[in-house]
């Protein structure tokens, strides 16, 4: 039997072709509106804030269900339902660049903020996580040094002698 030397299969190759293509910007039509995702509810349902000021439950269309991942704060195009005013169907997700273009054209209001811009404001990426070595302010206030490592523990007399010998050696003389 021949060996499999390639990477991936038919689906991987299909995905590569469509990755570099830039798609055409889609505008809203009759019975459609722009919305921003407020809450992910599971089972392909989302809570969205529409541009007409109404909060609705959005259902992700089956065609984009496993191909497009929708996150909190994304701008989407929705189709309104005539028979259910509080529900809608999500037709398309807009990328960051497409949202910027829609803002420049005046299709969506300037008040919509992209979630990616909010992440860039916090550059450290750790949020409120405090590591053990970052308690320098507390140590300076108390005037005592915490002993967590073996280096900070009192050492034997042999180690003290070796440190004194290292101090006596002049590096420039070598």
N, C-alpha and C positions, 0 to 999 in steps of 0.2 A: 504494500500500500504506500502511496506517496505521503510525504510528511507535510504537515501544515506549516508553511514558512511565513505566511502573511499575517497581518494583524487585523482582527475583526472580520466581519462578514458583510453581507449586503446592506444591512441597516446602517452600519458605520459609514460606508461609502456614500449612501444616500444623504446622510446628514452633512457630510463634508461639502457637497455641491451647493447646498442652500445656505451655508454659513456665511459666505462672502457677499452674497447678493444683498443689495439695499432695496427695501420694499417701498412702494408708493404710499404716500401719506393719505390716510382715509379720513374724510370729514364726516360729521354726523348728517343724517338725512331725516326725513319725517319719521316720527315715532322712535327716534334714537336720541341719546344724550351722552355727555361726558360725565364721568364719575371718578371719585377717588376712594380707594379701599380703606375702610376704617377698622374692620375686624374680620378675622378669619374664623369661620364657625364650623368648618369640617363638612364632609359629605358634599364637596364641591359647591358650598354655599358661602357667601361673603356678605358682610354688611357694608354698603357703599353710600357715600354722600354724593348725591347728584348735583349738577350745576343749577338746577331749578330750586334747590334748597330742601329737598325731601330726602330722608333716609329710607333706603329700600334694601330688601334682601335680594342679592344677585346670585344667580345660578350659573356656574361655568358651563358653557356649551360643550357638548361631547366631542366636537371636532378639535378643540384646543385643550381638552382635559389633561392629557398626559404629555403634551408637547410644549406647552407654555406654562411656566410656574409663576403664579401671581403672589406677590408679597404685600405686606402692609404698606400703605402709602402709594401704591402704584396707581397710575391714571389709566382708566379703561374706557372703552366704548360700550355702551349698553343699549339693548333694545327694550323699549317699554312694552308692557302688556296692556291690551285694551280691557281685558276682563279682570285683571288683578292690578290695582294701582300701587300696591306696596311691594310688588315683586317685579324683577327684571331679569333679563338674560345677558350674560357677558359675552360680547362678540369678539373683542380684540383688546390686547394689552399694548400700550404705547411704550416705547423706549424713552430714555432720558432725552435724546436728541429730538425725537418727535414731539415730546412735550414742550421743549424749548421753542420749536418751530410753531407749534400751536399757540403758545403764549405770544410770540412775536406777531402772529397774524391776528390776534385778538379773539380767537375761538374759545379759549378758556381764560378765566380771570388770573391776574398776577398773584392773587392770594394763595394759590396752590403751591405748596412747597414740596420739593422732591426729597425723599428719604435719604438719598445719597449725599445731598448737601449737608444734612444734619450730622451724618457720620463723619464728614470731613472736618467739622468743627472740633471734634474730640480726636486728636491725633494719637494719643497714647494707646488707644485700643483696649485698655484694661478696665476702663470705667472706674468703679469704686473699689476695686480689689487692692488690698494693701498687703504687701509682702513683709516677711519677717524683718528684713534688713532696712526697711523704709521707716522705722520708728525713730529716726534721728532726733526729731523735735522733743520727744518724750525723754530720751536719754540725756539731752543737754539740760533740760529743765531740772531733772533730779540730781544731776552731777555724778551719777554712778553709771558704771558700764555693765551691761548685761553680759553674762557668760554663757554663751550657747555652744560655742565650738571648743574643740580640744586646744586650739591655739590660745584661747582666753583663760583656760584653767591654769592653776599654779603648776609649774613644771618642776621636774627633778633637778638636783644640783648639777648633774652631768650636762644637761641641756643649757643651764645658765653659763657654765664654763665655755661651752662651744660658742655661745652668743658673744661672750666677752672677747674671745680670740678673733672672731670675725670682725669685731669693731676695731681691734688693734691693727689689722692688716690694712695697709694703704694700697689702694687699687692702682694709683698712679705709679707706684714704685715697681709694679709688676710689669 
